[in-house]
């Protein structure tokens, strides 16, 4: 039986960190990537974690940020408040890599970055923010929250324009990354922590 050659990053922390950001950047740009829809967790006021699947819209290594689009009325926005804790979990089966990222969240609604994200969104995507009442509201019957006039069809630009007031972007400022490579030949695990004093990542191997 021929043994599969080991990837260089399995024994090199810097290469493991490089692979991590490559996977995240690809996940933000490639809809077919498993990292395109990670699980994002916040902490509610009662201390209970709250999780949801979100679409990763942008990943920037230089600023250590991940960006998601959100409805400004959503519960996660209230959870984050003023720089609340945020955690992101994703798994890439083909790469055999699980990533657990944590840091601080922040929400922007009236900014150039938010305007740009709104302009990039499709008409179908913008339509989601027309929901009334707000996401998570209790209702007496199943509903999409959309007006029947726009439900089930591609809306016109003027029809989704009012949704801009509900649209926001969520940034996750990543402070820690736990990288786990799963393989029958032997797992690898590493921890990357951002060191503000030197403006660089502190890297440490962990036992899987």
C-alpha positions in Angstrom: 0.0 0.0 0.0 1.4 3.4 -1.1 1.4 5.9 1.7 0.1 9.3 0.8 2.8 12.0 1.0 2.5 14.5 3.8 1.6 18.0 2.9 4.3 20.5 3.9 1.9 22.5 6.1 1.5 19.6 8.4 4.8 20.3 10.0 5.1 24.0 9.5 3.0 26.5 11.5 3.4 29.4 9.1 2.3 27.2 6.2 -0.7 26.0 8.2 -1.6 29.6 8.9 -1.2 30.4 5.2 -3.4 27.5 4.2 -6.1 28.7 6.7 -6.4 32.1 5.1 -6.3 30.7 1.6 -9.2 28.4 2.5 -11.1 31.4 4.0 -10.5 33.7 1.0 -11.5 31.0 -1.4 -14.6 30.3 0.7 -15.7 34.0 0.4 -15.3 33.9 -3.4 -16.3 30.4 -4.3 -20.0 29.4 -3.7 -19.1 25.7 -4.0 -16.6 25.9 -1.2 -17.7 24.3 2.1 -16.4 27.4 3.8 -18.8 29.7 1.9 -21.4 29.0 4.6 -19.8 28.7 8.0 -21.6 28.5 11.4 -21.5 31.9 13.2 -22.2 32.0 16.9 -22.9 34.9 19.2 -23.9 35.1 22.9 -27.4 36.2 23.9 -28.1 38.5 26.9 -29.1 35.4 28.9 -25.7 33.9 28.3 -26.9 31.2 25.9 -24.9 30.7 22.7 -26.9 31.3 19.5 -25.8 29.8 16.2 -26.8 30.2 12.6 -25.4 29.5 9.1 -24.3 32.6 7.3 -22.7 33.3 3.8 -19.1 34.4 4.0 -18.9 37.5 1.8 -15.3 38.5 2.3 -12.1 37.4 4.1 -9.1 39.7 4.5 -5.9 38.4 6.0 -4.3 41.9 6.2 -7.1 43.2 8.5 -7.9 39.7 10.1 -11.6 40.2 9.2 -14.4 38.2 7.9 -17.5 39.9 6.5 -21.1 38.8 6.4 -24.3 40.6 5.4 -27.2 40.8 7.9 -30.5 42.3 8.6 -29.9 45.1 11.1 -33.0 43.9 13.0 -31.7 40.4 13.5 -31.0 39.1 17.0 -27.3 38.6 16.3 -26.9 42.3 15.9 -28.3 42.8 19.4 -26.1 40.0 20.7 -23.0 41.7 19.3 -23.9 45.2 20.6 -20.6 47.0 21.2 -17.9 44.6 20.1 -19.5 41.4 21.4 -17.8 38.0 21.3 -18.2 36.1 18.0 -17.2 32.5 17.0 -17.1 30.9 13.6 -16.9 27.2 12.8 -16.3 25.7 9.4 -15.1 22.4 7.9 -13.6 21.6 4.5 -13.9 17.8 3.9 -11.6 17.8 0.8 -8.9 19.8 2.6 -9.6 17.7 5.8 -9.5 21.0 7.8 -11.7 22.2 10.6 -11.4 25.9 11.6 -12.6 27.4 14.8 -12.2 31.2 14.7 -13.1 33.6 17.5 -12.9 37.3 18.1 -15.1 40.4 18.3 -18.0 41.3 16.1 -19.0 44.8 14.9 -21.9 45.9 12.7 -22.0 48.7 10.2 -25.0 50.1 8.5 -24.1 53.7 7.5 -20.7 53.3 6.0 -19.0 53.3 2.6 -18.3 49.5 3.1 -22.0 48.9 3.8 -23.0 50.9 0.7 -20.6 48.9 -1.4 -21.9 45.6 0.0 -25.5 46.7 -0.8 -24.5 47.6 -4.4 -22.9 44.1 -4.8 -26.0 42.3 -3.6 -28.3 40.7 -6.1 -32.0 41.8 -6.4 -33.0 38.5 -4.9 -30.5 39.1 -2.0 -31.8 42.6 -1.4 -35.4 41.3 -1.4 -34.7 39.3 1.8 -34.4 42.6 3.7 -37.9 43.6 2.9 -39.3 41.1 5.4 -42.0 42.6 7.7 -42.2 42.1 10.6 -38.5 41.7 11.5 -36.7 38.4 11.4 -37.4 36.2 14.4 -40.8 37.8 15.1 -43.6 35.6 16.3 -46.4 35.1 13.7 -49.7 33.1 13.6 -49.0 31.3 10.3 -46.1 30.3 8.1 -44.7 33.2 6.2 -41.6 34.4 4.4 -42.3 37.9 5.7 -42.4 39.2 2.2 -45.2 41.1 0.5 -47.1 38.7 -1.9 -46.4 41.2 -4.7 -42.6 40.4 -4.6 -42.7 36.9 -3.3 -41.7 34.2 -5.8 -40.3 36.5 -8.5 -37.3 38.7 -9.2 -38.0 42.2 -7.9 -37.3 45.4 -9.6 -34.6 47.8 -8.3 -37.1 50.3 -7.1 -39.1 47.6 -5.2 -36.1 46.6 -3.1 -34.8 50.1 -2.5 -36.7 50.5 0.9 -34.8 47.4 2.1 -31.6 49.3 2.4 -32.6 50.7 5.8 -32.7 47.1 7.2 -29.4 46.1 5.5 -26.1 45.9 7.5 -22.8 44.2 7.4 -21.2 42.2 10.1 -17.5 42.1 10.6 -15.7 39.5 12.6 -12.3 40.8 13.8 -10.5 37.5 14.3 -8.2 37.2 17.3 -7.8 33.5 17.5 -7.8 30.6 15.1 -7.7 26.9 16.0 -6.7 24.8 13.0 -7.3 21.0 12.9 -6.2 18.7 10.1 -7.9 15.3 10.2 -6.1 12.3 8.7 -5.9 8.6 9.4 -2.1 8.9 9.3 -2.2 11.3 12.2 -4.1 14.5 13.0 -2.4 17.9 13.4 -3.7 20.8 15.5 -2.5 24.3 15.9 -3.5 27.5 17.7 -2.9 31.0 16.2 -3.4 34.0 18.5 -3.1 37.6 17.4 -0.5 39.4 19.5 -1.4 43.1 19.5 2.0 44.1 21.0 3.9 42.9 18.0 1.1 43.0 15.4 1.6 39.4 14.4 0.3 35.9 15.0 1.6 33.8 17.9 1.7 30.2 16.7 1.6 27.0 18.8 1.1 23.3 18.1 -1.5 21.5 20.1 -2.2 17.8 20.7 -5.2 16.9 18.4 
